[in-house]
Amino acid sequence: MTEIKHGNNEFYIEENGKVIGRIQYVPGGTGEDGKEIITVTHTLVDEDQNGRGLGKKLVYRIGDFAKEEQKLIIPACSFAKKVLERKEEYQDVLAE
């Protein structure tokens, strides 16, 4: 199982002491409903890790984080936007 860790404004995956994937966000303001908004800026996975689904796992983790913390997501990262928009369970965390 892949462990996803929470760092400073990011979630990341480490393997053998090396970060092989991360999703970064920037906190910023509140929405009309008073929920805090985070903007997902980047999803990065090492090229040699392609095909393992790590990018999607990171996006799902930040979606779960938004739900747990009552936050909304602005997906500025096109990959994160595509993944979140395709999953019905994350529709309620999208600010756009």
DAWO-V702261 format. One record per backbone hydrogen bond with DSSP energy under -1.0 kcal/mol. CO is the residue of the C=O (numbers start at 0). NH is the residue of the N-H. E is the energy in kcal/mol with one decimal. If there is no record, write none. Layout:
co->CO nh->NH e->E
co->CO nh->NH e->E
//
This chain:
co->4 nh->11 e->-2.7
co->6 nh->8 e->-1.0
co->8 nh->24 e->-2.5
co->9 nh->6 e->-3.2
co->10 nh->22 e->-2.6
co->11 nh->4 e->-3.1
co->12 nh->19 e->-2.7
co->12 nh->20 e->-1.2
co->14 nh->17 e->-1.6
co->17 nh->14 e->-2.7
co->19 nh->45 e->-2.8
co->20 nh->12 e->-2.6
co->21 nh->43 e->-3.3
co->22 nh->10 e->-2.2
co->23 nh->40 e->-2.1
co->23 nh->41 e->-1.1
co->25 nh->38 e->-2.8
co->28 nh->36 e->-2.5
co->30 nh->33 e->-1.9
co->34 nh->30 e->-3.2
co->35 nh->71 e->-2.8
co->36 nh->27 e->-2.8
co->37 nh->73 e->-2.7
co->38 nh->25 e->-2.3
co->39 nh->76 e->-1.6
co->41 nh->23 e->-2.6
co->43 nh->21 e->-2.9
co->45 nh->48 e->-2.2
co->46 nh->49 e->-1.7
co->48 nh->51 e->-1.3
co->52 nh->56 e->-2.1
co->53 nh->57 e->-2.2
co->54 nh->58 e->-2.1
co->55 nh->59 e->-3.0
co->56 nh->60 e->-2.0
co->57 nh->61 e->-2.0
co->58 nh->62 e->-2.1
co->59 nh->63 e->-2.5
co->60 nh->64 e->-2.5
co->61 nh->65 e->-2.2
co->62 nh->66 e->-1.9
co->63 nh->67 e->-2.9
co->64 nh->68 e->-2.5
co->65 nh->70 e->-2.9
co->71 nh->37 e->-2.9
co->72 nh->94 e->-3.2
co->73 nh->39 e->-2.1
co->73 nh->75 e->-1.6
co->76 nh->80 e->-2.5
co->77 nh->81 e->-2.3
co->78 nh->82 e->-2.4
co->79 nh->83 e->-2.8
co->80 nh->84 e->-2.5
co->81 nh->85 e->-1.2
co->86 nh->89 e->-1.8
co->87 nh->90 e->-1.5
co->89 nh->92 e->-1.4
co->92 nh->72 e->-4.0
//
